[in-house]
Amino acid sequence: MSESLFDKVKINHFSPNDSAMQDSLTGLDRYEIFLKKLQKAIDNIGDRRISITYTDIKHFKYINDTYGYQVGDALLQDFVKEMTENNEYVICCSRVYSDNFVAAGYLVGEVSNEQFRDFIQELNQEREVRFREKYLNSRLQFCSGISIIDKNSRSLDAETAVSNANLARKVAKELEEDCCVLFDHSMMEGIKREVEITSQVPKAIANHEFKVYYQPKIETSTLKLVGAEALVRWQKPDGSFVYPDQFIPFIERSGQVVDVDYYVYREVFRFLAERIAAGKKVVPVSLNVSRVHLTKMSILEYVKSLFEEYKIPSELIEFELTESIYLDNTAQALKLVDGLHKFGTKVSMDDFGSGYSSLNLLSRLPIDIIKLDKVFLKDDTLQESDKIVISCMVDMAKRLRIVSLCEGVETPEQSNYLKEIGCQLQQGYYFSRPVPQEQFEQIIDNEYNDRDSENK
């Protein structure tokens, strides 16, 4: 693939006199100017095709939080330099906001839409190698969405073209491998589904359609029940289920995950308080924390109100934040962990090892528990390499005085190996799937009845 993908259209170079029309940090067109230029090109499209490529930098916030905004600004300027230097083949470029950029150009010759997508993907991957080395961040990823229009397209509107490219970019950002996605109209069905789901959430909360399921946590040395993780399930009035992967991504984007989380928190506090009041046994329960909570931090006030209302011991509650939350928004995560610790609750790092773990960050975080991601137990039979990685992480946790828990345990072999290496806690289908509250209560009651029988 070569630069001949684009017709030659000279980019205006930034000068101080252009401050009203260009972005002060990058020198690119302001977004409203970009749209005007793109619309003019679309109005005169003729027999040509126009590509719109919308790109953002995944995990860019980590650069700002770790190294400061000056380094973050330098990274953005480097990216723009790569896009524009010695490149006269685009119509116009703009920084939409923060680390979000959009570029438009004419496609020429016999290059197919798919070939252009492959070209942008290769370009992004090459950039990642250079930028990860320069900015010491192995997690940086350039994610792009592309929309391509011609005179026969459904819409010849600039904003719609950019919106379509941005939608494809959002899809790319959710993928593990492909960092570039070509827009197609089937994605609009996903938008309709998202609107349908999010519009139903308030009513579902009011009608108690969200149910709390509990997955037991097992002490490795004794194989006894010592805790549980609270998980949400959505059961419609007709008895059918909307499973987490079908609604969690949507409500995270809409911000409604906060309301759903608060609903789950209250249900768990109520459950524990009722069992305590009835003189029944209880075990600590961990609650998941979405990254959305870090934007407003109202979670601390809400948790405080629950402790004041239900008056349960703080040691019965644990909060789980995924590894990516700590890495993407370190400053806010530290503030949240500190606030939760002041209530006397424990805090864990969930999905540890699922991405590019920052061991240096782990040594500085006041974490009580790390939950090793189930990816390490992906096969029924443990490979030697998996054993080495797991044992090293468990040993590291011991040295840091952090409790280790391994998720995804599904076989006796896996459970026995975790016992051999001293992993303190286990969780997985080998012991129990997530179960409704009534069934979990039976598990607790049976567990403690058995213990009482043993002690007699």
N, C-alpha and C positions, 0 to 999 in steps of 0.2 A: 504494500500500500504506500502511496506516495503523496506529496503535497498537491499533486494535480487533482486531488479530490475536490478542491475548491477552485472556483474562478478567482482571479486576483482582484481583490478590492482592498485598497490601502486603508489601514487603521489610522485614525487621527491620533497624533501623539499629544500627550498632555502638556499643557503650559499653564502658568499661574492665571492667565487671563480666562481660562476655560473653567474656573472653579464652579460656576453656576451649572455647568453642563456635565462635569466629570467628577468622579469619585475622588476625594482628596487623598485617600491612601494609595489607590492603585492607578489612578489616571484613566481608568476605563469610563465609558459612558455611564451616566446615571441611568437607572432603570427606565424612567419615563422617556428619556432620549433614545435609549435602545429600542423601546417598543415602537417609537415613531419611525426609526430607520428600518426596522424589520417590517412594519406595515407597508412602508413605501416599496420595499423590495417585493413583498407579496403582491401588492397591487400591480406590479409590473413583471410578474413571474413568467409569463409566456409559456414556453415549453420546458422550462427548467424545473429542477427540484431544489427545495431549500431545506437544509438540516438545521435543527435547533438542538443544541446539546447543553443540558443543565447538569452541572457538577457541584458536588460538595465534598468536603474532606471529613471522612468519618474519624472520630476521636480527636478532632482538632481542639476541642475544649480542654482536653488533657494537656496540650501544649501550653495554652494560656494559664491554666491553673498551676502547672508544675514549673514552667520556666519564665512566666510573665508575659504580659501583652506585647512587649517590645519584640520578643522572639516570635510570638504569634503573628504580629504584623509583618515581620521579615519573611516568614514562611509564605504568607499570602502574596507578598510582593514578588517572591521567587516564582510562585506558581503563575502569576500574571506575566512575568517576564518570559517564562517558557511558552505561554500561550501566544504571545504577541511578537517576541523578538525574532527578526528575520522571517516573519510570517505575514505575508501580504495577501493571504488567501481566505480571509473571513470578511463577512459583511460588517459585523459589529460585535462587541463583547460588553458585558456589564457585570458588576458585582451587585447582585440582587440585595443581599444583606449578609453580614458576618462572613462566613466561608462558603457562601452559595454564589455560584457564577453561571452565567448563560452566554453562549456564543452561537452565532448564526452564520451560515455560509452556503454558497451554491454548490451542489453536487454536479459533477460533470462526467461525460463519457459513459461507459458501460458499467460503472461501479454500482452494484446492487445495494439496497438498504442494509442487508445483512452484512455485506462486506464492509460497509462503513462502520457498522456497530463493532465488528471485529477489530477494525483499525483503532477506534477509540478505546476499546478494551485493552489492546496491546499497549497503546500510549499510556493509559492509566497505570498499568502494571510496571512499565519502565520508570515512570515517575515515582511510583511507590518505592522502588529500590533505591533511587537517588535520595529521596526526601527522608526515608527512614534512617538512612546512614547519616545524613547531614544533621537531622534534628533528634537523633537518638531516641526514636520512638518506633518500635517494631509493630505498632498497631495502626499507624496511619494508613488510610485507604481512600483512594479517589473513587467516588461512586457517581456514575453518570446515567442520565436518562436521555433518550433521543426521540424526537418526533420529526418526521420528514413529510413535507407537504408538496403537492403540485397543483396544477390548475383544476384537477378533478377531486381534490380533497373535500371532505364534508364541510369543513370550515376553512375560510381563508382569513381568519382573524388572528392577529399577532398574539394577543393575550391567551387565546385558546391554544395556540401552538405551543407557547411556553408552558402553559398549565399541563398540557399533555406530556411534555418532556419532563416536567417536574414530577408528575405522577409516576412515570417510568423510573425516575431517579429514586423515588421512595421505595419502589419495588426492589430496585438494585440494592438499596441500603439494607434491606431485610435478608438478602441472600448471603450465604456463607462464602461462595466462590465467585460467581459472576459479579463483576463490579460495574457492568454496563448493560442496560436493558433497552430494547427498542419498543416504543409505545405501540400498542395495538388496541383496537376499540373494545376488545373483551375485558380490558382493565376497567372500563366504565361499569361493567357489571359488578366488579368488586366495590366500586364506590357506592352503587345502589345498595349493595348488601351492607356496607358499613353504615350508611344512613339509616337503613332499616333497623339494624341492631342497636345503634346508639339512641335512636328515638324511643326504643322500648325499655331502656335501662331504668329511667325514673319510676315507671309503673312497676317494673319487676322488683325494684327495691321495696316499694310501698306494699306490694302483695307478697313479700317474703318468698319470691321465686328463687332467690339465691340461697343455696344450702351450704353449710359448712361441713366438709368431710375432713376426717382426721387420719393421718398416716402415722402409725406407731414408730417410735425410735427405740432401739434395743441396745442395752448395755452389752458390749462384746464379751466381757469376762464371765457374765452370768446368764446371758441370753434372756434377761428379764426386761419387761417394759419400764422405761424410765422417762418417757416423754412422747410428744407427738407434734406433727406439723399440721397447721390448719390450712386447708385448701378449699377454694370456692368452686361450686358447681351450679349451673343454672338449669333448673327444672321448670319447664313451661307448664301451664295449667292442665294441658292434655297428657302430661306425664313424660313427654319427650325432653331430651337434654340438648342444650347448646353447650358444647364442650369448650374448655378454656382457650384452646388455640383458635376457636372460631369467634371469640369475642374479646379476649384480653388485648390483643394488638389494637383493636378498634377503640376500646375505652381508654387505653393509654394515650392514644393520639387525641382523643376528645377531652381528656382530663377527668372523665367520669370514673376512672379507676380509683380516684381518691374516695368518692362516695361509696363505691363497692367495698374498698378496703375498710373504711370506717364501719360499714355494716357488718363485715366479718369480725372486726375487732370487738364490736359490742356483743355480738353473738357468743364469742369465745369467753369474754369476761362474764357474761350472764350465765353461761354454762358452768364455768368454774365456781362462781359464787353460789349457784343453786345446789351444786353437789356438796360444797363445804357446809352450807346451811343445813343440809339433810344429813350431815355426819358421814358422808361417803368419801372414799379415797379419790384423790386427784393426782394428776401428773402435770409437769410443766408443758405448756403449749407454745410453739413458735409461730409468729405471724410474719407474713411476707410484706416487704416494703417496696412499693414501686418507685422508680426514679422520679416520677411526677411529683412526689411529696417534697423533693428537694428544692422545688422552685418557690414554694411559699412557706414551708416549714410549719404549717398549722398543725401538723401531726403531733408535735410536742404538747400543744395545748389540749388536743383531743385526747391523747393518751392520759394526760394528767387528770382530765375530767372523768375518764373511765375509772381510774384508780380511786378517785374521791367518791364516785357513785357506788362502786361495787365493793370497795375495801378488801380486795384480795391481796395476798402476799405478793410482793414484786418478783420474788424468785420463781413464780409460776408462769411468768411471761418472758418470752425471748423474741427478738426481732431479727429477721433475716434480710440482709441486703446482698444483692448479687455482686460478684466480683466486678462486673462492668460499671456498676454505679460508683464504686470507690474510685475506679480508674478514670471515668469520664468526668466526674465532678468531685474531686478529692476534697476541696475546701468545705463544701456544703456537707459532704458525707461525714467528715470529721466532726463538724458542728452537730450533726444529727446524732452520731454515736455518743458524743459527750452528753448531749441532752438526755438521751435514753438511759445512759448509765446513771445519771443523777436520780432517776426513779428507782434504781436498784435492779433493773432488768439486765439480762445478758444480750449481747449482740453477736451475730455470726456473719461470716462471709460465705454466701451461697455460691454454688457453681464454681468453686475454686478450681482453677486449672482449665476452665472451658475456653479461655482465650489466651492472651499473652500476659500472664501474671506478672505483676511488678513485685518481686520479692523484697526489693528495697522498701516499697510502700508498705508491704505487709509487716515489716519489722517496726514500722513507725505507727501502725494503726492499733488502737486499743481494742483489739478483737478478742472475744472470749472463745469462739468456736470457728473452725473452718470446715465447710462441708465439701468434701472432694466430689467433683462432678462425676456423674454416672458414666461419662464417656470412657473412663478408665476401666469400667467393667462391661464394655460393649460386647464382649464375647463370653459365652458360657464357660469356655476354658481359658484361664488366664495365661497370657503369653509371658515369657520371661521378661521381656522389655516392660510390659505393663506392671509386673511385680516390682521391678526396680524403681520405676517412677513412683508408684504408690508408697512403697516403703520409705523412699527418700522424703516424700512430703509428710508422711506420718512422723518420721524422725525429726524433721524440721519443726513441726508443730510442737512436739514434746520439748525441744530445746527452747522454743519461744514461750513455753508454758501456755500453749493454746490447745484446747480440746479438739480432737479430730473425729469427724463423722464421715463415713463413706456412704454415698447414695447409690441406688441402683443395684443393690445386692439381690441376686436372683437364684443362686445355687449354693449348696453346702460347701463346695470347694472355695468359692469366693469368701463366704463367711469365715471358714476355718483359716484361710490365709490372713484375713484381717486380724483375727485373733493372734496368729503367730507373730505379726509385726507390731502388735500393741495398739491398733486403732481402737479408740475407746467406745465409739458408738457406731451403729449400723442402721440403715433404713432401706427398705426395698420390698419387692413383691415376694421374696423368699419368706418374709415374716408376715406381711400383710399389704394389700392394696389400700389406697385411701377408702375409708368407709364412712357411712352416715353417722351422725351423733349417737343414735340409739344403739347401733352395732358397736361403736367405740366404747360406749358405757358398759356394754356386756364384756368387752375385752378387759377393761379395767377391773370390773367386779370379779371376773373369773381369775384374773391374775392375782388379786389380793386374797381371794378365797383360797387359792392354791397355796399361797405363802402362809396363810394362817394355819392351814392343815399341816404344812411342813413343820411349823413351829410347835405344834402340839405334841 
